[in-house]
Amino acid sequence: MAGAARKSRTRSADPAGRLDLAPPGRHTAPMPVLAIPFPAIDPVLIQLGPFAIRWYALAYIGGFLAGWWLARRLVATASLWPENRSPFPPAAIDDAIVWAALVGILGGRLAFVFIYNFDHYIANPSQIFAVWQGGMAFHGGIVGCVLGLWIYARRNGYSFPALIDLAAIVAPLGIALGRIANFVNGELWGRVADVPWAVIFPGAGPEPRHPSQIYQALTEGLVLFAVLLLIARSGGLKRPGFMAGCFGIGYGLARAFGELFRQPDPQLGFLFAGATMGQLLSVPLVLAGLWLVLRSRRTA
């Protein structure tokens, strides 16, 4: 990522000029005998003059469409809800997904600007809203989605806990697609590794690295989705706020785990106690999730 780099105390350069981003007491992994070359996938699916359709954009669109379809199905299944009665008609999802998408993207972008790359954007303010150049923070996207759904619920008299419970179930689908798009773009790669499936990413030096984007697509995406859907079908939606709490706990823990294999952002490096920014931001998310789960037990 562009921008003025904030040097971490754990960052040092080796004789070859490479940056060592390993936390204290850790060293880069030895070179494996075999490594997988990065697949040559063009991040642009279709180019029509100045108009380009990128895999990353399709991941966002696909995630929202899949979430919209599943949310409508869940709302239409009255037996999943308290007193076997849906809190709003399936048609309400049509507008709710627009509010969640627009405010969520805004929140993700602003969080990336102010948390991950503030020095660069304060020097180049015209690029703050250039979302087509990349740069989103998922934790900020969560806050934005929640705010968008709160506004929509207030304006239309719908249950806010029911809306965020729905969003919690479907969100991992979009997360999985987004992480796969990160892999296609050859970005947000993992730390140096000696596992047989390590990948040599273009722009990341000659060392093979963990395909951490795939790890995160599985843990933060597919596995979390399967667990949340199972909980919802076992009565989780009958306790308002419970599914949102489970998502906060599940995503926070999965993200913290995935960050163990992901290379920290170069402008931030390792932070407090050797943690990454993604891990630190997951702490309040887990705590908020625990609060929602406990609160839902009292109101059940």
HELIX and SHEET records of a PDB file:
HELIX    1   1 TRP A   55  ALA A   76  1                                  22    
HELIX    2   2 ALA A   78  LEU A   80  5                                   3    
HELIX    3   3 PRO A   82  ASN A   84  5                                   3    
HELIX    4   4 ALA A   92  ALA A  111  1                                  20    
HELIX    5   5 PHE A  112  TYR A  116  3                                   5    
HELIX    6   6 PHE A  118  ALA A  123  1                                   6    
HELIX    7   7 PRO A  125  GLN A  127  5                                   3    
HELIX    8   8 VAL A  131  GLN A  133  5                                   3    
HELIX    9   9 PHE A  138  ASN A  156  1                                  19    
HELIX   10  10 PHE A  160  ASN A  185  1                                  26    
HELIX   11  11 SER A  212  GLN A  216  1                                   5    
HELIX   12  12 ALA A  217  VAL A  223  3                                   7    
HELIX   13  13 LEU A  224  ARG A  233  1                                  10    
HELIX   14  14 GLY A  236  LYS A  238  5                                   3    
HELIX   15  15 PHE A  242  GLY A  258  1                                  17    
HELIX   16  16 PHE A  272  GLY A  274  5                                   3    
HELIX   17  17 MET A  277  THR A  299  1                                  23    
SHEET    1   A 2 SER A  12  ALA A  13  0                                        
SHEET    2   A 2 LEU A  19  ASP A  20 -1                                        
SHEET    1   B 2 ILE A  36  PRO A  37  0                                        
SHEET    2   B 2 VAL A 199  ILE A 200  1                                        
SHEET    1   C 2 VAL A  44  LEU A  48  0                                        
SHEET    2   C 2 PHE A  51  ARG A  54 -1                                        
END                                                                             
